[in-house]
Amino acid sequence: MISMTGVHAGYGGGDVLRGLDLEVAPGAVTCIVGPNGAGKSTVLRTISGQLAPRLGEIRFGDRDVAGRHPAELIKAGIVQVPQSNGLFPAMTVAENVLLGGYLRRREKDYLRRRFAQLAERFPIIGERGGEPAGNLSGGQRRTVEFARALMLEPRMVLLDEPSLGLDPRSLGLVEQAVDGMRESGVTVLLVEQNVRFGLGIADHGVVMESGGVLKADSAQAILDDPEMGVLFLGGAP
């Protein structure tokens, strides 16, 4: 789905990604883990068009998408859910979700139909659609952010630390939402600091270090790797 080859990207003239090579399988959930500063979130920003690579190639299917404008990438089928506080708290839940369809805002019938589909998948949208989004719990807000990202039926969703600041019950809502994306054929690439949670809901795992890929394997294989256990999980599994 996404192929990154020899990608260099960063901020203020300094590269965070240093010749990154990464493959993301279509229709699966891939989780990137690694220490702070490894470049995990920079990968998402580079794919979504928020950051243009200095060198290298990024292909989405058969298209070269390196350095493309975010709006163009949304039209191509790539959307990103921000790390936190992505909703407008004073706006209603329904208004927040409909913002995800802004690029097709004149197609009222399509937006109504798509909203109804998402309300069926995520019941909270229908149940509390008229309430301010600021009234929702952390997990509920995450669910609304996911629904908004799915308004235009993307082929790929990028999630930046979806577990951040959530309690165990809210993590369950996130897991259900990610499972639903997988079941509908959406490719998911997520970055996580909560290694057990991220790899636990993923099919594939990628370990990053110093702007490159240290290890790529099935998510379970990485969880079971004693070396990875010492690095990230406080000891061997």
URGIZI-V339082 format. One record per helix or strand. SS is the DSSP state (@ for helix, = for strand). FROM is the first residue (numbers start at 1). TO is the last residue. Records with the same first field share a line. If there is no record, write none. Layout:
# URGIZI-V339082
SS: FROM-TO / FROM-TO
This chain:
# URGIZI-V339082
=: 2-11 / 14-24 / 29-34 / 55-60 / 63-64 / 78-81 / 92-92 / 132-132 / 156-160 / 187-191 / 204-209 / 212-218
@: 40-48 / 70-76 / 93-99 / 102-104 / 108-121 / 123-127 / 133-135 / 138-149 / 168-183 / 195-200 / 219-224 / 226-232
